[in-house]
């Protein structure tokens, strides 16, 4: 029983370390392909 608890604890610790590493590393994601800035003209300049 103690061996099972140790294995579960080791697995949870490893998962937590991997999750923290990925969270801190971050990829920034993919920039949006639509929207953003557009030139203003006419009545939009008010």
Secondary structure as GFF3:
##gff-version 3
##sequence-region A 1 46
A	DSSP	alpha_helix	2	25	.	.	.	ID=ss1
A	DSSP	three_ten_helix	42	45	.	.	.	ID=ss2
###
